[in-house]
Amino acid sequence: MSSNDIPLSPFAGEAPGLLFGLPMPMSRAMALRGERIGNDRAQVRMGFQAEQSNSRGDVHGGAIASLLDCTLAGAARAHDPAAYGVVTIDLTLHFVSAASGDLIATAHCERRGRSISFVRGEVRAEDGTLVALATGTFKLVARQPARG
């Protein structure tokens, strides 16, 4: 999956705790940064944090799972990221290799219905090593305008 197919995020430079325009405090704790979104695709970088490593010093599988969940969710709403949130229905992961350092996840929405989207994605280390693969099913949820 090439990042060349994904436009740069219109949310570039957003504050920690936001991911593609939506408040997500967990994204601050996980050092997630939405880099690209659009064309039914999303790309998210997770900065390496020693607190999220396993006993070998590699990124913990649970952190990789969170990265994939957030990235696949981004691709599910990439057609209109400000208008939709998502609820994860199903997430299947396959861990391929260990990694240390920043990780980059990319995802593509394969099919979007009126409310359900089917997405696949992968995580790679900065050197291009494949770390994990995932598929997921997501329910689109229309965002409510903020009350003022």
N, C-alpha and C positions, 0 to 999 in steps of 0.2 A: 504494500500500500504506500503510495508516494505522497509526500506532503505537498508536492507541486500541484496536486489536484484540489488543494484546500486553500481558500482565500485567507489572508491574514485576518485576525480577529478584529472586528470593529470595537471590541472591548479592550483593546491593547492598553496596558498600563493601569488596568483596574486595580483597586486596593485589595490587599490580602483579605480573605474572607468573602470574596466575590468570585464566581466562576461563570464566565460568559453572561455577565449581567445579572445573575441571580445571587442573593445573599446565601452563602454556605460557609458558616464558621469552620466546619471541618476542613475546608480547603486551605485555610490558614495553617491549621495544625499539621496537615499533610504536605505543606509546601507545594500545592498545586497551582499551576499557572496555565490558563487557557491561551494557547498560542495561535490557533487557527480554527475557524468554524465557517461552514458554508458548503454548498454543493452536496448536501447530505453527508458531510464529513466533519470530523473534529480532531484536533490534536491538542494534547495536554502534556505538559512537562511536570514531573515530580522531582523536586530538588532532593538530593541525598541528605538524610538526617540520621546521625548515629543512633538516635533514640528509636528509629524504625528498622534497625538491623537485627539479624538473628545472631546466634552464638558464633557464627563464622565471620561476621562482619558484612554479610551480604544483605540486600534489601529483603525484609521479611515478606513472605507470601501474602500475608494479610494486607500489607501496604500496597502490594502490586494489585491485589483484588480490588481495593478501594480505587486505585488509579484507573483500572479498567472500567469499573462501574461508572465512575464520573465521566470518562471519555466516551463510552458507548452511549450514555445518557445524553451527552452533548450532541452526538451525531443524530440521535433520535429527534432532537428538537432543532437541528441545524437549519431547517427550512424557515424558521421564524423564532430565533432563540429568545427574544424579549417577550414573546407572547405565550410561551409554553414552559412548564416544568414537566417532570416525568416521575413516574413511580416504577421502580424495578419490579418486574414480575418474575423474571428468571435470569440467572447469570451462570454460565458454565465456563470454567477456566481450565486451561491446560498449561502447566508450567514446563518450559522447555530447557532453560538453563538459569544458573544463578547469575547475579549481577551486583555490582557495587557502583556507586556514583549516581548521577542523574539518570532518570528513565524517561523515555518519550513514548507516549501511547497515541496511536491513531485508530480511528474507527470510521466505518461506513454504514449508513442506514441502507440496508438491502431492500426493505419494503416498508412503506408507511401506509397504514389504513386510516380511517377516521379517528381512531383512538389508540390503536396498537401498532407498534413499530418493531421491526426485527433488525438487529444490528450485529455486526462482527467487527473485531478489532484485534490489535496486537500491541505488545510492548517491546521496545528495543532499547538496548543500552546505547550510549552516545557513539560507540564504535560500530553500531549497526547490528550487533549480536541480538538474535531473536531470544527474548526472555519468556514471553507468555502469549497465548492466543485465547480469545474469548468470543462467545456469542451471547446475546442477551435479547430479552423481550421486554418492552417498556410500554407503559400506558401514558399517553399524552394527557396533561392536565392544563387547561387554560389558566393563565395567570389572572388574578383579579387586580384591577387597578387599585393603587394605594389610596387609602382614605385620607383625606386632608382636612 
